[in-house]
């Protein structure tokens, strides 16, 4: 199913996932925490990334066809506060880098 949001939304998800641990030792940072900090990150972004202790994944809207009734099921939910704060920190860091 096509998704709205465009390439910039995809990039934010990839960029966030790149720096937030998956729990695998293959992705562990230098300190073993699983966190790899982007070079040149602002102190605010570093603090936000260190405070975020889970995967940064969120679906604002999910739609699917019900397997029995065939009816379209649509669920929409706002991002959790910690996720929204991380996205804000990433956006501010991007502005500071320009």
N, C-alpha and C positions, 0 to 999 in steps of 0.2 A: 504494500500500500504506500503511495507517495506520502512524504512527510513534509510539512511546512517548516520553515526556519532557515533553510538555505545553508550555504557552505560555511558561513561564519559560526552558526550553531554547531555544526559538525566539528569545526576546528577547535572551538572552546572545549568541547567534550574530549577531543583527542589530547589537547594541551593539558587539561586538568588530569586526565587519566595518566598521562605520561609522568606527572610529578607526584601523584598520590599512589601509595603502595597498593599492590595487589595481594600482598601477604606472601608472595613468593620470594625466596632468598635471591633469585635471579635478578630481582628488581631492588634489592637492598641498597640503601645509600651508603656513603662512606662511614657513617656512624652506626650502621647496622639497623637503623630505625625503619628502613624501607622507604625513606623519603629522599628523593633526589631534587635538590633545589635548582631552579633555573639560574644560569649565570646572569648577573646584573639585576636580579630581583630586588625590588624595594624592600626595606625592612618591614613594612606593613604586610607585604605579600609573604615574606618568609614567616612572619608571626602567624598569619592566617593559615598557611600550609602546615605549620607545625601543630597548630591547634586542631586541625581537621583530622580526626583519627579513624576515618573509614573511607571506603571508596566513594568517589564523587560522581555518583550516578543518580539521575532522576529523570523520570518521564512525566512531563507536564500533562500529557494527554495520551491515552491509549484507546484504540478502537479495534474491535474485532467482531466477526460474525459469530453469533452464538451457535455452537455445534448442533444443537437440537432444533431450536426454533428458527434459526436462520436470521433472527433479528439482530440489528446492529447494536452492539453494546459500546457505550462511550463513557469513559471515566476521566475526569479532569481533577487535578489536585495541584495546589500551590507548592512551590519548593519549600523544603524545611528551612528554618531560619539559618542553621549553620551552613547549608548549601548556598543559600542566597548571599550570605556574607562572604563566602569564598568566591563566588562569581563576581561580586562587587570588587573584591580585592584584586582579582585577575584583570578586571576592566580598568581599574585605577592604575595598575602596574603597566598595562599596555599604553595608557595615556602618557604616563611618566616617561616611557621609553621613546616616545616620538620626538 
